């Protein structure tokens, strides 16, 4: 199954670009086992309990920004999930086509999280909240497109460097919806430590639902 091999190549590219050469070499060995023996069991074992990847974590300090760390971490998780599912299909003798993958991989969310000031009652959203809201849809599309068109490694590089134009486009669309609501917005990426309106430090998470009738978000009860 070419999709399995392509996914492994994407994982190898990501790990290499992030300087994780030890783990990139391990993925390379899984590619070789697939090419020579059609073996997927070593990959499944590596990402199962007590496998070589069980304790693998990216270090935020190794990235230029926490934003790039977060996107990379989310993308790697998606690639692992894709490769694991494909490996299990292969092990079970099942075959899948790209239409099946596109309709079953990932999910979209209609809810964006923000913060609620417990003093003044203001609900606020920052750039980190926006990115977490658009993560899944962009990463899902880029991974599946990469499998279909054979450019997964290029898509991986574009996401981890935040150079993919869809990231900027979806950010702007979401910001417009936030402004239309209206909700106070901050370009700060890391979680807020104080209210941008009154300065209060007592904040809690809140949620907003994407409206299907208007280009706004609807606050949900906390």
FENHUKA-V718345 format. One record per residue. PHI is phi as a letter, one per 40 degrees, with the letter a starting at -180 (999 if undefined). Layout:
BEGIN
phi
PHI
PHI
END
This chain:
BEGIN
phi
999
c
c
c
c
c
c
c
c
c
c
c
c
d
c
c
c
c
g
c
c
d
c
c
c
c
c
d
c
c
c
c
c
c
c
c
b
f
c
b
c
c
c
d
c
c
b
c
d
g
c
c
c
d
b
c
a
c
c
d
c
c
b
d
a
c
c
c
d
c
c
c
c
c
c
c
c
c
c
c
c
c
c
c
c
c
c
c
c
c
d
c
g
c
b
b
b
c
c
c
c
c
c
b
c
g
a
b
b
b
b
b
c
a
b
b
c
c
c
c
g
c
b
b
b
b
c
c
c
c
c
c
c
c
d
c
c
c
c
d
c
c
c
c
d
c
c
c
b
g
b
c
c
c
c
d
c
c
c
c
c
g
c
c
c
c
c
c
c
c
d
c
c
c
c
c
c
c
c
c
c
c
b
d
b
b
c
c
c
c
d
c
b
a
c
c
b
b
g
c
c
c
b
a
c
a
b
b
b
c
c
c
c
b
c
a
b
b
c
b
c
c
END
